[in-house]
Amino acid sequence: MMKTQNEIIKQGYNALINSLGVADTIRFIQYFSPGKGDYTKERYQWLDKKTLADVLWR
């Protein structure tokens, strides 16, 4: 019998957790996660409000 997509995903997560541990599995998934939104567009919303001195201070 063929596995469902959810079963394959669950089996994949379990394999990662067994191999890497929970913390490193999360790091691995975050690395490949495409994220949401348009960072280039959104950064102008907060970056334009800061001076060069503000940015360099951090």
BELKAUR-V969869 format. One record per residue. PSI is psi in radians with two decimals (* if undefined). OMEGA is omega in degrees with one decimal (none if undefined). NEAR is the number of other C-alpha atoms within 8 Angstrom. Layout:
psi->PSI omega->OMEGA near->NEAR
psi->PSI omega->OMEGA near->NEAR
//
This chain:
psi->2.40 omega->-179.8 near->2
psi->2.47 omega->177.1 near->3
psi->2.61 omega->174.6 near->6
psi->2.88 omega->177.9 near->6
psi->-0.71 omega->179.2 near->6
psi->-0.66 omega->177.9 near->6
psi->-0.71 omega->178.8 near->8
psi->-0.75 omega->179.1 near->9
psi->-0.79 omega->178.9 near->8
psi->-0.76 omega->178.9 near->8
psi->-0.67 omega->177.5 near->8
psi->-0.80 omega->177.0 near->8
psi->-0.76 omega->179.3 near->9
psi->-0.69 omega->178.1 near->8
psi->-0.75 omega->177.8 near->8
psi->-0.81 omega->-179.4 near->10
psi->-0.73 omega->179.2 near->11
psi->-0.58 omega->-178.1 near->7
psi->-0.75 omega->-172.2 near->6
psi->-0.37 omega->-171.0 near->9
psi->2.91 omega->-174.2 near->9
psi->-0.88 omega->-174.9 near->7
psi->-0.81 omega->-179.1 near->7
psi->-0.49 omega->174.0 near->9
psi->-0.75 omega->177.7 near->12
psi->-0.78 omega->178.4 near->8
psi->-0.74 omega->179.4 near->8
psi->-0.82 omega->-178.5 near->8
psi->-0.70 omega->178.8 near->8
psi->-0.61 omega->-179.6 near->7
psi->-0.67 omega->-176.9 near->6
psi->-0.07 omega->180.0 near->6
psi->2.22 omega->-176.9 near->6
psi->-0.29 omega->-178.5 near->4
psi->-2.99 omega->-177.2 near->4
psi->2.76 omega->174.6 near->4
psi->-2.98 omega->-179.6 near->5
psi->1.66 omega->-175.2 near->6
psi->-0.75 omega->-177.7 near->6
psi->-0.76 omega->179.1 near->6
psi->-0.76 omega->-175.9 near->7
psi->-0.57 omega->-177.0 near->9
psi->-0.51 omega->177.4 near->9
psi->-0.44 omega->179.9 near->8
psi->-0.57 omega->178.0 near->8
psi->-0.54 omega->-176.9 near->8
psi->-0.62 omega->-179.9 near->7
psi->-0.35 omega->-179.2 near->8
psi->-0.10 omega->-176.9 near->6
psi->2.58 omega->175.2 near->9
psi->2.92 omega->176.0 near->7
psi->-0.69 omega->178.0 near->6
psi->-0.71 omega->177.6 near->7
psi->-0.77 omega->-177.8 near->8
psi->-0.76 omega->-178.5 near->8
psi->-0.46 omega->-178.3 near->6
psi->-0.57 omega->-178.2 near->5
psi->* omega->none near->4
//
